[in-house]
Amino acid sequence: MHRAATLSAARQTQDLGVIQALDLYDLGDPAVIKMVATPRQVGSIQVALARDGRAWIRANGKSEESRRRLVATTFALEAVRHAVDNVEGREFDQLLRWATDEWRSEAKPSPQELLWHKAALALMEGVMAFARVSEELNSARQRFPAEPRWALVKAWLAEVGAGTSWVPPLEGVAEIPSSVIRTYEAALPIESVRAEAHVRLAYLLTRKNDTAAAMDHAAQAAQQTTEAEIRSLAHLIRGWALTRTGRSADALAAFHEAHDALPAAQSATLWLSHALFVSGGRHEAEVLVQDTLRTGLGEFDPWRLYPRGDFRLWPRLIVQLREAMR
């Protein structure tokens, strides 16, 4: 009780040390991250956890050690997420390496650790930290060699490593290395990631101007998942492929399906409104745009997140990690 009162007082005065913040985080106060994970303090968090983190993890005995390891390493993830736009890469790299090393100290991999690795990879893909993604993927595969998600992370690394640029592929013929295509094709037999592999192949093949194959992959992606983000993106890419072939009416229908699958997706809304406008549906196009501006839709957009791989999964993964701590 005395400890909780001391922490509460420190929080009110905003005079928190890293370990005090970790205690509050463990008590269910994720907002405390914003108080300690400022750009200037990320390095200090890494130093404090490297020095005192293991002792904090073990402080409540063996029965609590795994749970507290999850708390401390998720605290590190959230600190990086909060400050990552304004810190040097080496600082968050060291902090995440500390967390990964902590998991290696567990004799037996657990579902909670797997969830943590997925979140760590999603975050690093989100900030395009390619070298760190590769290193973290190797660690995750050593601990969980049969996890199907790693096939897509591997393919994403191949895609970004090839210097791919991400633009609506309406013209030109991009040089996409066959090795990138093969890496995504290797993920197709894996049911849990098949739809995503199809949708990413659809985009790459549209850029190569192989529109027939692209449309087939997009159609399969939409058919094989109930996930709104993937379905919306598949129809959007199919609309681009149809636009390239001059099938404007079919493209309009595809953009309609992209919007219907995920009305909050700004890219789908804008492409639908453009297609409506050029086909003579100017009033409907204007209504769509005005509704988007009025409601504030568009914060989550699968196309805008496409270059960042699994980062689209970050919001749900961090919620799951917080739940797993309880």
Sine and cosine of phi, psi and omega as CSV:
sin_phi,cos_phi,sin_psi,cos_psi,sin_omega,cos_omega
0.00,0.00,-0.68,0.73,0.01,-1.00
-0.89,0.45,-0.64,0.77,0.01,-1.00
-0.88,0.47,-0.69,0.72,0.01,-1.00
-0.89,0.46,-0.64,0.77,0.01,-1.00
-0.91,0.41,-0.64,0.77,0.03,-1.00
-0.89,0.45,-0.69,0.73,0.02,-1.00
-0.90,0.43,-0.65,0.76,0.01,-1.00
-0.88,0.47,-0.67,0.74,0.02,-1.00
-0.90,0.43,-0.67,0.75,0.01,-1.00
-0.90,0.43,-0.60,0.80,0.01,-1.00
-0.92,0.40,-0.66,0.75,-0.02,-1.00
-0.90,0.44,-0.57,0.82,0.01,-1.00
-1.00,0.04,-0.08,1.00,-0.04,-1.00
0.86,0.52,0.50,0.87,0.03,-1.00
-0.95,-0.31,0.96,0.29,-0.12,-0.99
-0.93,-0.37,0.71,-0.71,0.23,-0.97
-1.00,0.09,0.19,-0.98,-0.05,-1.00
-0.89,0.46,-0.70,0.72,-0.04,-1.00
-0.94,0.34,-0.58,0.82,0.11,-0.99
-0.88,0.47,-0.68,0.73,0.04,-1.00
-0.89,0.46,-0.62,0.79,0.03,-1.00
-0.90,0.44,-0.64,0.77,0.07,-1.00
-0.87,0.49,-0.71,0.70,0.01,-1.00
-0.91,0.42,-0.64,0.77,0.06,-1.00
-0.86,0.50,-0.66,0.75,0.03,-1.00
-0.91,0.42,-0.46,0.89,0.02,-1.00
-0.99,0.14,0.03,1.00,0.07,-1.00
0.99,-0.13,0.53,0.85,-0.04,-1.00
-0.86,-0.51,0.97,0.25,-0.04,-1.00
-0.91,0.42,-0.36,0.93,-0.01,-1.00
-0.90,0.43,-0.31,0.95,-0.01,-1.00
-0.90,0.44,-0.37,0.93,0.03,-1.00
-0.82,0.57,-0.66,0.76,-0.05,-1.00
-0.90,0.43,-0.38,0.93,-0.04,-1.00
-0.99,0.15,-0.47,0.88,-0.09,-1.00
-0.92,-0.38,-0.37,0.93,-0.08,-1.00
-1.00,-0.10,0.78,0.62,0.13,-0.99
-0.98,0.19,0.33,-0.94,-0.03,-1.00
-0.80,0.60,-0.59,0.81,-0.03,-1.00
-0.97,0.24,-0.26,0.96,-0.13,-0.99
-0.97,-0.24,-0.12,0.99,-0.04,-1.00
-0.86,0.50,-0.67,0.75,0.06,-1.00
-0.88,0.48,-0.61,0.79,0.01,-1.00
-0.92,0.38,-0.58,0.82,0.05,-1.00
-0.89,0.45,-0.69,0.73,0.01,-1.00
-0.88,0.47,-0.69,0.73,0.00,-1.00
-0.89,0.45,-0.71,0.71,-0.03,-1.00
-0.91,0.42,-0.68,0.74,-0.02,-1.00
-0.95,0.32,-0.59,0.80,0.06,-1.00
-0.89,0.45,-0.56,0.83,-0.03,-1.00
-0.99,0.11,-0.71,0.70,-0.17,-0.99
-0.89,-0.45,-0.13,0.99,-0.10,-0.99
-0.89,0.46,-0.70,0.71,-0.02,-1.00
-0.88,0.47,-0.65,0.76,0.03,-1.00
-0.90,0.43,-0.64,0.77,0.02,-1.00
-0.90,0.44,-0.67,0.74,-0.01,-1.00
-0.87,0.49,-0.60,0.80,-0.08,-1.00
-1.00,-0.06,-0.03,1.00,-0.18,-0.98
-0.89,0.46,-0.50,0.87,-0.08,-1.00
-0.98,-0.21,0.27,0.96,0.07,-1.00
1.00,-0.06,0.13,-0.99,-0.10,-0.99
-0.89,0.46,-0.59,0.81,-0.06,-1.00
-0.91,0.42,-0.41,0.91,-0.03,-1.00
-0.97,-0.25,-0.07,1.00,-0.17,-0.99
-0.89,0.46,-0.72,0.70,-0.03,-1.00
-0.91,0.42,-0.67,0.74,0.01,-1.00
-0.90,0.44,-0.68,0.73,-0.02,-1.00
-0.94,0.34,-0.47,0.88,0.13,-0.99
-0.90,0.43,-0.66,0.75,0.06,-1.00
-0.88,0.48,-0.68,0.74,0.01,-1.00
-0.88,0.48,-0.77,0.64,-0.08,-1.00
-0.91,0.42,-0.67,0.75,-0.03,-1.00
-0.96,0.28,-0.51,0.86,0.08,-1.00
-0.96,0.28,-0.58,0.81,0.14,-0.99
-0.82,0.57,-0.69,0.72,0.02,-1.00
-0.89,0.45,-0.68,0.73,0.04,-1.00
-0.86,0.50,-0.73,0.68,-0.05,-1.00
-0.92,0.39,-0.55,0.83,0.05,-1.00
-0.90,0.43,-0.68,0.73,0.04,-1.00
-0.89,0.45,-0.71,0.70,-0.02,-1.00
-0.87,0.50,-0.62,0.78,-0.05,-1.00
-0.95,0.32,-0.59,0.81,-0.15,-0.99
-0.95,-0.31,-0.05,1.00,-0.25,-0.97
-0.88,0.48,-0.49,0.87,-0.04,-1.00
-0.94,0.33,-0.24,0.97,-0.13,-0.99
-0.79,-0.62,0.33,0.95,-0.01,-1.00
-0.80,-0.60,0.33,-0.94,0.06,-1.00
-0.93,0.36,0.61,-0.79,-0.03,-1.00
-0.84,0.54,-0.60,0.80,-0.05,-1.00
-0.91,0.42,-0.47,0.88,-0.01,-1.00
-0.94,0.33,-0.75,0.66,0.02,-1.00
-0.96,0.28,-0.42,0.91,0.05,-1.00
-0.89,0.45,-0.70,0.71,0.01,-1.00
-0.91,0.41,-0.62,0.79,0.00,-1.00
-0.91,0.40,-0.70,0.71,0.02,-1.00
-0.94,0.34,-0.53,0.85,0.06,-1.00
-0.91,0.41,-0.62,0.78,0.08,-1.00
-0.85,0.53,-0.72,0.70,-0.04,-1.00
-0.90,0.44,-0.68,0.73,0.02,-1.00
-0.88,0.47,-0.67,0.74,0.03,-1.00
-0.89,0.45,-0.56,0.83,0.04,-1.00
-0.88,0.48,-0.68,0.74,0.00,-1.00
-0.91,0.41,-0.53,0.85,0.03,-1.00
-0.90,0.45,-0.38,0.92,-0.02,-1.00
-0.97,0.23,-0.20,0.98,0.06,-1.00
-0.98,0.18,0.77,-0.63,-0.05,-1.00
-0.90,0.43,-0.61,0.79,-0.09,-1.00
-0.84,-0.54,0.83,-0.56,0.06,-1.00
-0.87,0.49,0.53,-0.85,-0.05,-1.00
-0.77,-0.63,0.29,-0.96,0.09,-1.00
-0.86,0.52,-0.55,0.84,0.02,-1.00
-0.92,0.40,-0.63,0.78,0.04,-1.00
-0.91,0.41,-0.66,0.75,0.04,-1.00
-0.86,0.51,-0.69,0.73,0.03,-1.00
-0.87,0.49,-0.66,0.76,0.00,-1.00
-0.89,0.45,-0.71,0.70,0.01,-1.00
-0.87,0.49,-0.65,0.76,0.03,-1.00
-0.88,0.47,-0.68,0.73,0.01,-1.00
-0.92,0.40,-0.66,0.75,0.01,-1.00
-0.89,0.46,-0.69,0.73,0.03,-1.00
-0.92,0.40,-0.66,0.75,0.03,-1.00
-0.86,0.51,-0.68,0.73,0.00,-1.00
-0.91,0.41,-0.70,0.72,-0.02,-1.00
-0.93,0.36,-0.56,0.83,0.12,-0.99
-0.91,0.41,-0.59,0.81,0.00,-1.00
-0.89,0.46,-0.56,0.83,0.01,-1.00
-0.99,-0.16,0.18,0.98,0.08,-1.00
0.84,0.55,0.63,0.78,0.03,-1.00
-1.00,0.03,0.98,0.20,-0.20,-0.98
-0.86,0.50,-0.73,0.68,-0.03,-1.00
-0.89,0.45,-0.63,0.77,0.00,-1.00
-0.93,0.37,-0.61,0.79,0.05,-1.00
-0.87,0.49,-0.71,0.70,-0.01,-1.00
-0.87,0.49,-0.70,0.72,0.00,-1.00
-0.91,0.42,-0.71,0.71,0.00,-1.00
-0.92,0.39,-0.61,0.79,0.04,-1.00
-0.88,0.48,-0.67,0.74,0.03,-1.00
-0.87,0.49,-0.68,0.73,0.02,-1.00
-0.90,0.44,-0.70,0.72,-0.02,-1.00
-0.90,0.43,-0.64,0.77,-0.01,-1.00
-0.93,0.36,-0.54,0.84,0.07,-1.00
-0.90,0.43,-0.61,0.79,-0.03,-1.00
-0.99,0.12,-0.55,0.83,-0.07,-1.00
-0.71,-0.71,0.95,0.32,-0.11,-0.99
-0.90,0.43,-0.37,0.93,-0.07,-1.00
-0.99,-0.11,0.07,1.00,-0.05,-1.00
-0.93,0.36,0.85,-0.52,-0.06,-1.00
-0.92,0.38,-0.42,0.91,-0.07,-1.00
-0.88,0.48,-0.47,0.88,-0.09,-1.00
-0.90,0.43,-0.43,0.90,0.01,-1.00
-0.88,0.47,-0.63,0.78,0.02,-1.00
-0.96,0.29,-0.60,0.80,0.04,-1.00
-0.89,0.46,-0.68,0.73,0.05,-1.00
-0.86,0.51,-0.70,0.72,-0.01,-1.00
-0.91,0.41,-0.63,0.77,0.04,-1.00
-0.87,0.48,-0.67,0.74,0.04,-1.00
-0.88,0.48,-0.64,0.77,0.05,-1.00
-0.90,0.43,-0.64,0.77,-0.02,-1.00
-0.90,0.43,-0.76,0.65,-0.02,-1.00
-0.95,0.32,-0.51,0.86,0.02,-1.00
-0.92,0.39,-0.38,0.92,0.02,-1.00
-0.99,0.12,0.00,1.00,0.02,-1.00
0.97,0.25,0.47,0.88,-0.01,-1.00
-0.89,0.45,0.68,-0.74,0.16,-0.99
-0.97,-0.23,0.49,-0.87,-0.12,-0.99
-0.90,-0.43,0.98,-0.20,0.01,-1.00
-0.67,-0.74,0.43,-0.90,0.11,-0.99
-0.84,0.55,0.87,-0.50,-0.19,-0.98
-1.00,0.07,0.94,0.34,-0.08,-1.00
-1.00,-0.05,-0.26,0.97,-0.02,-1.00
-0.43,-0.90,0.22,-0.98,0.01,-1.00
0.98,0.22,0.20,-0.98,0.03,-1.00
-0.80,-0.60,0.93,-0.37,-0.05,-1.00
-0.99,0.15,0.53,-0.85,0.09,-1.00
-1.00,0.00,1.00,-0.09,0.04,-1.00
-0.99,-0.17,0.88,-0.47,-0.02,-1.00
-0.84,0.55,0.66,-0.76,0.00,-1.00
-0.88,0.47,-0.44,0.90,0.02,-1.00
-0.90,0.43,-0.56,0.83,0.04,-1.00
-0.93,0.38,-0.71,0.71,0.03,-1.00
-0.86,0.51,-0.71,0.71,-0.03,-1.00
-0.90,0.44,-0.58,0.82,-0.02,-1.00
-0.92,0.40,-0.64,0.77,0.08,-1.00
-0.95,0.32,-0.61,0.79,0.04,-1.00
-0.88,0.47,-0.54,0.84,0.02,-1.00
-0.91,0.41,-0.36,0.93,0.02,-1.00
-1.00,0.07,-0.22,0.98,-0.08,-1.00
-0.88,0.48,-0.58,0.81,0.02,-1.00
-0.94,0.35,-0.18,0.98,-0.07,-1.00
-1.00,-0.02,0.94,-0.34,-0.19,-0.98
-0.85,0.53,-0.67,0.74,-0.13,-0.99
-0.94,0.34,-0.32,0.95,0.01,-1.00
-0.87,-0.50,0.09,1.00,-0.12,-0.99
-0.87,0.49,-0.71,0.71,-0.05,-1.00
-0.89,0.46,-0.66,0.75,0.02,-1.00
-0.91,0.41,-0.65,0.76,0.04,-1.00
-0.88,0.47,-0.66,0.75,0.04,-1.00
-0.87,0.49,-0.70,0.72,-0.09,-1.00
-0.94,0.34,-0.56,0.83,0.01,-1.00
-0.97,0.26,-0.56,0.83,0.13,-0.99
-0.91,0.43,-0.62,0.78,0.03,-1.00
-0.85,0.52,-0.68,0.73,0.00,-1.00
-0.91,0.41,-0.75,0.66,-0.05,-1.00
-0.89,0.46,-0.64,0.77,-0.01,-1.00
-0.95,0.31,-0.51,0.86,0.12,-0.99
-0.90,0.44,-0.65,0.76,0.04,-1.00
-0.90,0.44,-0.54,0.84,0.05,-1.00
-0.98,0.19,-0.06,1.00,-0.05,-1.00
0.93,0.36,0.40,0.92,0.14,-0.99
-1.00,-0.06,0.95,0.32,-0.20,-0.98
-0.94,0.34,-0.53,0.85,0.00,-1.00
-0.90,0.44,-0.74,0.67,0.03,-1.00
-0.91,0.41,-0.61,0.79,0.00,-1.00
-0.88,0.47,-0.72,0.70,-0.01,-1.00
-0.91,0.42,-0.57,0.82,0.05,-1.00
-0.91,0.42,-0.72,0.70,0.03,-1.00
-0.89,0.45,-0.67,0.74,0.00,-1.00
-0.89,0.46,-0.67,0.74,0.01,-1.00
-0.89,0.45,-0.67,0.74,0.01,-1.00
-0.92,0.40,-0.62,0.79,0.04,-1.00
-0.86,0.50,-0.72,0.70,-0.02,-1.00
-0.92,0.39,-0.55,0.83,-0.04,-1.00
-0.97,0.23,-0.48,0.88,-0.20,-0.98
-0.99,-0.16,0.19,0.98,0.03,-1.00
-0.57,-0.82,0.44,-0.90,0.15,-0.99
-0.97,-0.24,0.03,1.00,-0.04,-1.00
-0.96,0.29,0.88,-0.48,-0.13,-0.99
-0.87,0.49,-0.63,0.78,-0.04,-1.00
-0.89,0.45,-0.69,0.72,-0.02,-1.00
-0.93,0.36,-0.67,0.74,0.01,-1.00
-0.89,0.47,-0.70,0.72,0.00,-1.00
-0.88,0.47,-0.72,0.70,-0.01,-1.00
-0.91,0.43,-0.63,0.77,0.02,-1.00
-0.87,0.48,-0.71,0.70,0.00,-1.00
-0.93,0.37,-0.58,0.81,0.04,-1.00
-0.88,0.47,-0.74,0.67,0.00,-1.00
-0.91,0.42,-0.62,0.78,0.05,-1.00
-0.89,0.46,-0.61,0.79,0.06,-1.00
-0.89,0.46,-0.64,0.77,0.06,-1.00
-0.90,0.44,-0.69,0.72,0.00,-1.00
-0.89,0.46,-0.66,0.75,0.03,-1.00
-0.92,0.40,-0.60,0.80,0.05,-1.00
-0.88,0.48,-0.66,0.75,0.01,-1.00
-0.88,0.48,-0.53,0.85,-0.04,-1.00
-1.00,0.01,0.04,1.00,0.04,-1.00
0.99,0.13,0.20,0.98,-0.02,-1.00
-1.00,-0.06,0.96,0.29,-0.16,-0.99
-0.91,0.41,-0.59,0.80,0.00,-1.00
-0.92,0.39,-0.67,0.74,0.05,-1.00
-0.92,0.38,-0.59,0.80,0.05,-1.00
-0.89,0.45,-0.67,0.74,0.04,-1.00
-0.85,0.52,-0.68,0.73,0.02,-1.00
-0.89,0.45,-0.64,0.77,0.01,-1.00
-0.91,0.41,-0.66,0.75,0.03,-1.00
-0.91,0.42,-0.57,0.82,0.10,-1.00
-0.86,0.51,-0.71,0.71,-0.01,-1.00
-0.91,0.41,-0.60,0.80,0.04,-1.00
-0.89,0.46,-0.69,0.72,0.01,-1.00
-0.92,0.39,-0.68,0.74,-0.02,-1.00
-0.91,0.42,-0.56,0.83,0.00,-1.00
-0.92,0.39,-0.58,0.82,-0.03,-1.00
-0.49,-0.87,1.00,0.09,-0.06,-1.00
-0.85,0.53,-0.40,0.92,-0.02,-1.00
-0.98,0.20,-0.12,0.99,-0.03,-1.00
-0.98,0.21,0.93,-0.37,-0.10,-1.00
-0.90,0.45,-0.65,0.76,-0.03,-1.00
-0.89,0.46,-0.69,0.72,0.02,-1.00
-0.88,0.47,-0.66,0.75,0.01,-1.00
-0.90,0.44,-0.70,0.72,-0.04,-1.00
-0.93,0.37,-0.65,0.76,0.03,-1.00
-0.93,0.36,-0.59,0.81,0.07,-1.00
-0.91,0.42,-0.71,0.71,-0.02,-1.00
-0.91,0.42,-0.61,0.79,0.05,-1.00
-0.89,0.45,-0.72,0.70,-0.01,-1.00
-0.90,0.44,-0.63,0.78,0.06,-1.00
-0.90,0.44,-0.68,0.73,-0.05,-1.00
-0.87,0.48,-0.74,0.68,-0.06,-1.00
-0.96,0.27,-0.31,0.95,0.03,-1.00
-1.00,-0.05,0.04,1.00,0.05,-1.00
0.97,-0.23,-0.10,0.99,0.01,-1.00
-1.00,0.03,0.85,0.53,-0.13,-0.99
-0.91,0.41,-0.64,0.77,-0.02,-1.00
-0.90,0.45,-0.73,0.68,0.00,-1.00
-0.89,0.46,-0.62,0.78,0.03,-1.00
-0.88,0.47,-0.70,0.72,0.00,-1.00
-0.91,0.42,-0.62,0.79,0.02,-1.00
-0.90,0.44,-0.67,0.74,0.02,-1.00
-0.86,0.50,-0.74,0.67,-0.02,-1.00
-0.90,0.44,-0.70,0.72,0.00,-1.00
-0.90,0.44,-0.63,0.78,0.04,-1.00
-0.90,0.45,-0.64,0.77,0.02,-1.00
-0.90,0.44,-0.69,0.73,0.01,-1.00
-0.92,0.40,-0.62,0.79,-0.07,-1.00
-0.96,0.29,-0.65,0.76,-0.10,-1.00
-1.00,0.01,-0.25,0.97,-0.02,-1.00
0.97,0.23,0.26,0.97,0.04,-1.00
-0.91,0.43,0.40,-0.92,0.06,-1.00
0.91,-0.42,-0.02,1.00,0.02,-1.00
-0.91,0.41,-0.58,0.81,0.07,-1.00
-0.96,-0.28,0.87,-0.50,-0.08,-1.00
-0.65,-0.76,0.94,-0.35,-0.04,-1.00
-0.85,0.53,-0.55,0.83,-0.01,-1.00
-0.94,0.33,-0.67,0.74,0.01,-1.00
-0.91,0.42,-0.48,0.88,0.02,-1.00
-1.00,0.01,-0.15,0.99,-0.07,-1.00
-0.78,0.63,-0.73,0.68,-0.04,-1.00
-0.89,0.46,-0.32,0.95,-0.13,-0.99
-0.99,-0.16,0.35,0.94,0.18,-0.98
0.83,0.56,-0.85,-0.53,-0.08,-1.00
-0.98,0.18,0.07,1.00,-0.04,-1.00
-0.87,0.49,-0.42,0.91,0.05,-1.00
-0.87,0.48,-0.40,0.92,-0.01,-1.00
-1.00,0.08,-0.19,0.98,-0.09,-1.00
-0.81,0.59,-0.74,0.67,-0.05,-1.00
-0.84,0.54,-0.69,0.73,-0.02,-1.00
-0.96,0.26,-0.54,0.84,0.00,-1.00
-0.92,0.38,-0.64,0.77,-0.02,-1.00
-0.94,0.34,-0.54,0.84,0.11,-0.99
-0.89,0.45,-0.69,0.73,0.00,-1.00
-0.91,0.42,-0.62,0.78,0.04,-1.00
-0.90,0.43,-0.68,0.73,0.03,-1.00
-0.88,0.47,-0.63,0.78,0.02,-1.00
-0.92,0.39,-0.61,0.80,-0.03,-1.00
-0.93,0.37,-0.35,0.94,0.00,-1.00
-0.96,0.28,-0.39,0.92,-0.15,-0.99
-0.97,0.24,0.00,0.00,0.00,0.00
